[in-house]
Amino acid sequence: MLSDMDDRLKALEYCVAKLNKQDRDLINLKYKKNMTIKNVARETKRPIHGMYKTMARIHNLLKQCISKRLVEWRTA
């Protein structure tokens, strides 16, 4: 089970690195600086509703990338 978690963390790191700089910056604000989405929106001067949509889009990209990466590693 620990190996699965290690693989997922490695895949997450890989996928975050593949994000464009703007999306990576938003993820860093949210998770490294532990900000709420509302505060990320304020910090970036963007509408709150739009920030929720943007974060959902980024999360979907990461989810798809992680799933794809894990499948690639397991079939290699």
Protein Blocks (a to p, Z undefined) as FASTA:
>chain_A
ZZmmmmmmmmmmmmmmmpcfklmmmmmmmmmnopafklmmmmnopafklmmmmmmmmmmm
mmmmmmmmmmmmmmZZ
